[in-house]
Amino acid sequence: MEEFSNLMHGFSVALTWGNLGFMLVGLLLGVLIGVLPGLGGANGVAILLPLTFSMNPTSAIIMLSCIYWGALFGGAITSILFNIPGEPWSVATTFDGYPMAQQGRAGEALTAAFTSSFVGALFAVIAITFLAPLLARFALQFGPPEFFAVQMLTFCSFVGMSKDPPIKTLAAMMLGFALAAVGMDSVTGQLRMTYGFPQLLKGFDFLIAVIGLFGIGEILLTMEEGLSFKGKSAKINPRVVWHTWKELFRYKRTFLRSVLIGCWMGITPGGATPASFMSYGMARRGARDKDAFGKGNIEGVVAPETAAHAAGTSALLPMLTLGIPGSPTAAVLLGGLLIWGLQPGPLLFVEQKDFVWGLIASMYLGNLVGLIVVLTTVPFWAAILRIPFSIIAPVIVVICAIGAYTVHNSIFDVIMMLVFGVLGYLFKKLRYPLAPLVLALVLGDMAESSFRQSMLLSQGGLSIFFSNWLVGSLMVLALFLLVLPGWGAFKNFLRAREARGA
Amino acid sequence: MEQENEAARTGLARRWPEAGVALLLMAGGIVVITDSLRVGIGWADDGPLAGYFPFYIGLVLVLASAWNLFQAARHWKKDVVLFATWPELRDVVSMLVPMTIFVVAVAFLGLYLPSALLLAYFMRRHGSFGWLATLAISAGVPVTAFLLFERWFLVPLAKGPIEAWLGF
């Protein structure tokens, strides 16, 4: 049980008064971000990242990951009380959560949502505790071709699994890679695509892109939809909580299924949003009383919330062990690690034991503290949502501008944030997915260097990607996912021709 | 009334922004390819040149965008889906224009004054707030930002001539 003693050591790192304080601040900021429209997990963490520049990395990542948990919890509040999903992964929670609030069962719905989130995250953290060291040890044997194959698999699965048009997914991804390539080439030192602009020497920072694409883009979308908040009031007292907890024991199977879906979707870069929909769908299919769903069934809150949190948490597993984030927010956390000079990947588990286990221990603590914090502060957050949009909207714009500026103390970044904001609005409306763009922007340099190193090893032959069973099977799986949408289109085409012929 | 209903139903057809974004991405891809050719896409003595990887990225970007453009063009006449109605677009522009002015102002005046002005503008233009509430909130937010960032977390924010005159 080496993991267990490591974990205990981690608790001793995380359990200092200072770190507990940062945890609490992070959670409160996170719930605030999750509740406000236009600020979500990814751009919220990106905006607050500069706050941590002066901290030590362990405290910083504890605070940032707590912001992330807080945002996951916060999304549930707006979906249930206001029928507004604060985060894309809480859309499925509105289906049954809001009807429950309408029936005056808001307290029950919120308790169920928070508890499910906690259970989902808890199981995902347990999975991380025991799987991460194994995966890291395994990945220590990886060479450049293996790393490139894993990255290839990540990106191909976006094309193969995404609900958005595959060619648009591909285009968005390539834009991310292209933006990542701007600036000085790390191998040859040559300038690429700067066209004489000194501002472009450092390239495009993905934090700016995240703040613009998700923050400003979302505000523009919200303006278009003409949002007005009409919320239900929430009262949670210990009796409701206790009563709901007793009821939740009946849904053991739903919990288990949702945790499994969530963990799987989080580790493979499916992400929390599809996980929540899939889990909701499976719960409905498996239920005896299908018609109760959508009308305020508590199981319809449990399933998506459990899966979303399990996915959101387990997205950190590939981020820590392989350096490949499973979601945009995990990508931002990865960016934070790079800024503090920590190289995510298998070596992190050998060289930075304090940091890794401190982080994992803080996941246990952060979720427990988070559950208590949100259960006790719900009325306060509901009150924040009653602030008129004419105040919230400019405040969010100001916060985004502050976030963009503080990354590099550069005004140029603030302008770029606006450009990315308009792009984000257009992309969202035209169904270009944003997640692959952000991941490509983060991983672009890494993917390029592992590809170039592989090419150096093989003197330019692509056969190196099929030189042993591991890299070969990863590549075959990646290519399969890449052509999967094409195969579907081809079948449709054949069927259409047959129908016309007959 | 009649006119208003008419305005609500008509809007910008989706094919225009669809084609525009595809062309934009295609132009981006061409920029990438051109510059990759400049730095070299081949093989030097010590390994691949700087343009080796981006060249293919640009190529795929151009091809994917060409396909998206082709799809938009193919359904050009049939595509009646709206991107957004005119009133919706007006709301978006009513956000985008002050936001752009704000960003330009930040470049010259620092962050604090433009933030206060942006808040005041929104509260007067889109909300029904009295002058007192407007003044309190539009001054309160920048002051809070100052305390939170510059005082407690020691992160400097953009400052302009006014802050310099005040001695910060």
Interface residues (C-beta under 8 A of the other chain):
Chain A: P50 L51 F53 S54 I167 K168 L170 A171 M174 L175 F177 A178 A181 D185 V187 T188 Q190 R192 M193 Y195 I216 I219 L220 M223 E224 E225 G226 P388 F389 S390 I391 A393 P394 V395 V397 V398 A401 I402 Y405 T406 N409 I411 V414 I415 M417 L418 G421 V422 Y425 L426 F427 K429 L430 Y432 E448 F451 R452 M455 L456 G460
Chain B: R14 P17 E18 V21 A22 L25 G28 G29 V31 V32 D35 S36 V39 W43 G47 P48 L49 A50 G51 Y52 F53 P54 I57 G58 V60 L61 A64 S65 W67 N68 Q71 F83 A84 E88 L89 D91 V92 S94 M95 L96 M99 T100 F102 V103 V106 A107 L111 S115 L118 L119 Y121 F122 M123 R125 H126 G127 F129 I137 V141 P142 A145 F149 F153 L154 V155 P156 L157 A158
